[in-house]
Amino acid sequence: MNDDTIGLSRRKMLVGLGAVGVASAGAGLGTTAYFNDTETFENNTLTAGSLDLFVDYEASYDSDGAVQNMADMASGTQDGEPAGMFYDLDDVKPGDSGEVKFCFRIVDNPSYMWACGDLSQAENGINEPESAVDDTPDLGELGDSIVASLAYCDEDGEPLADGEIVSGSLVDVIAAISSGAALDGDGTAGLVPGEQAEYADVVEPDEGEAFITGPCVCLSWEIPTSVGNEIQSDSLTMNFEFHAVQSRHNDGTANPCVPSITTRTGEGFAKQQEFATEQETSFARGRFGDNGPSGAWEVAVGPDVGSADLANYVWTPGDTVPFSYSYDGSGNASFTLDGVTVASGIPAPSGKLAITTKADEATVSVANLALDLDGTAVTLSGPDAVSATNDGSGREVTYLAFDTDAADVANAFAITGDVTVDVQGDYSGSDEGVAFDISVE
């Protein structure tokens, strides 16, 4: 639909007329002519096309009339800033349900559509009925208790056959699109990026300009009546983004939802400075220990030190070595330090990740940090290194925090980097004096 035009001027035939003159005496009368032909191309124009995405949305909520949706616009059209808000619900209860429909109008180039989102939860304190059934008083359970599905639907909200994209808890659903999900222009679920069809259906309404569209997407959710007091006073916030990317010269694999995670550094223990509970649910550690092939351990991973999987490792002071920490999304974590691997079952992560460096008469440097969320490498918006150094009494403790949320870490993730430990000549030796930790909220 681009206006690509090339203007061609009329043909011009120019005929040269030679001058006629009189030569010197004795010369004859003569003529001189110069044949020529000119072809001219004028007003050549290249005009860029346009691509503008409009998202028509409509949110419904069923609480038997007990709760009103306080969002300013529960339905409308989103086009640019500010972001729209379709739900503002207070006092939701088991048995409540709802649905949000998103339909797309693209002007005016066929495009690949992508969906991405994130979710965060809060406990908001705990009352006496909740405390009897909730053993995580600082971690919200609302998103894990909501049953949800994301599926292709028509503009009336009716689901398309075999169009379910993902289902499970609301945390599971948002986690599935947190790193970007390619939407199929034919409404076929289960395709990987590059296999999906473009959104290319042209609609020419009786009024207004033509647009391109394809299947809508519907998010359906319900709090089952079997859910009890564990969700009392809990809250959650969810965000959605939709992207239209031109399909010309594009194989459909370019993901506009590649996530960016903010990082920051500080002093002290990360779990105390950054985690809501000031406690970690699991950890991994590389420490100097007694730096031998036996005796005190140097490598660990697990819920806590008492139940961790442990191993020995011999450091070479000053050498930089690689490390990696991975979680498989199913309760299992592994930690590898320079080829030495330990593994353990851990509680489900629910929030931030962090690196803590600890140095006593030593320097501990962690650098070249990288984070992978469910198979997608993320961009770190902030520092990718942290170090601690001390020459004197006491111990320096510093940290780097990844500002991840529950949806980010619900599935598999991995942290990789390099670590350098260099102890000073007057280092007296201490199992925990020189170390770096990976902390999981």
Number of C-alpha atoms within 10 A of each C-alpha: 9 11 11 11 11 12 10 12 11 10 11 10 10 11 12 12 11 12 9 11 10 10 10 8 6 6 8 8 10 11 10 10 11 8 9 9 10 9 11 9 11 10 10 10 11 11 9 9 12 13 14 15 23 20 20 17 22 18 21 15 20 16 15 9 7 10 15 14 16 13 14 11 16 18 19 15 16 17 13 11 6 7 11 19 18 19 21 13 13 12 12 19 19 17 14 18 20 16 18 20 25 25 22 24 22 25 19 21 23 23 26 28 28 22 20 23 22 23 21 19 22 17 20 14 14 20 14 10 12 17 15 11 13 20 10 13 17 16 21 26 22 23 27 17 21 22 19 25 21 25 26 30 23 17 18 9 19 14 19 18 12 12 19 19 22 19 19 16 20 26 28 23 23 29 25 23 23 26 26 23 21 29 31 25 21 17 26 19 19 16 15 13 19 15 14 22 22 25 27 19 15 17 13 10 9 7 6 7 10 15 21 19 24 27 24 26 28 26 22 20 21 21 23 15 10 8 14 16 16 23 23 23 19 20 19 14 12 16 14 15 15 20 22 23 22 19 17 12 6 12 15 22 13 14 19 18 20 16 22 16 17 14 18 17 20 15 14 15 21 29 24 12 15 20 19 16 15 13 15 22 18 22 24 30 26 26 27 28 22 19 18 14 13 12 11 17 21 26 24 27 29 25 19 15 14 8 13 21 21 20 18 22 22 15 22 14 14 13 10 17 16 16 20 21 23 18 25 15 15 13 15 16 25 21 29 21 21 16 12 13 19 20 20 20 18 22 15 19 22 20 23 22 26 26 27 27 30 26 26 26 22 25 23 27 21 25 17 13 19 17 24 19 23 21 12 16 17 17 14 18 14 15 16 19 20 22 24 24 22 18 16 12 8 11 16 23 23 21 27 27 27 23 18 21 20 25 28 30 26 24 21 19 20 21 20 18 18 18 25 19 25 20 22 13 8 10 14 10 15 12 14 17 20 28 25 28 20 25 22 26 27
